Amino acid sequence: MYAVIKTGGKQYKVAEGEFLKVEKLAGEIGDSIEFAEVLMLGGEKTVVGAPLVAGASVTARIAAQGKDKKVLVFKSKRRKDSRKLRGHRQHRTVLRIEKISA
């Protein structure tokens, strides 16, 4: 069974037992989080929400909190000897999907 959930302005297809990297969520390692915004349930019978599936939820546990790899932003102006190099590391939360309930 799988589900499509919405968090951080994005949609993710998840299944029980897998790990998922999402935008930073508040909580400590080991805390449980429940997602009520379930857009679709799949498996033997597919249920598509309009826009959400009523009564469906996905339970996950926080496995890690950290940062992604650094993204380098390089800006330059031609013939002006002007250059800027900036780096950015986005905060991420790693979740372990525990239960999908309809």
WOKA-V708580 format. One record per backbone hydrogen bond with DSSP energy under -1.0 kcal/mol. NH is the residue of the N-H (numbers start at 1). CO is the residue of the C=O. E is the energy in kcal/mol with one decimal. If there is no record, write none. Layout:
NH,CO,E / NH,CO,E
This chain:
2,42,-1.6 / 3,14,-2.5 / 4,40,-2.4 / 5,12,-2.6 / 6,37,-1.6 / 7,10,-2.1 / 10,7,-1.4 / 12,5,-2.5 / 14,3,-3.2 / 17,97,-3.0 / 18,15,-1.5 / 20,95,-2.4 / 22,93,-2.5 / 30,62,-2.3 / 31,28,-2.0 / 33,60,-3.3 / 35,58,-3.3 / 38,36,-1.7 / 39,4,-2.9 / 40,4,-1.1 / 41,47,-2.7 / 42,2,-2.9 / 47,41,-2.8 / 49,39,-2.4 / 50,52,-1.1 / 53,38,-2.9 / 56,53,-1.3 / 57,101,-2.5 / 58,35,-2.1 / 59,99,-3.0 / 60,33,-3.0 / 61,96,-2.2 / 62,31,-2.5 / 63,94,-3.1 / 64,94,-1.5 / 66,92,-2.5 / 68,90,-2.6 / 71,88,-2.7 / 73,86,-3.6 / 75,84,-2.5 / 77,82,-1.9 / 80,77,-1.5 / 84,75,-2.8 / 86,73,-2.9 / 88,71,-1.6 / 92,66,-3.3 / 93,22,-2.2 / 94,64,-2.7 / 95,20,-3.1 / 96,61,-2.5 / 97,18,-2.5 / 98,59,-2.5 / 99,59,-1.8 / 101,57,-2.7
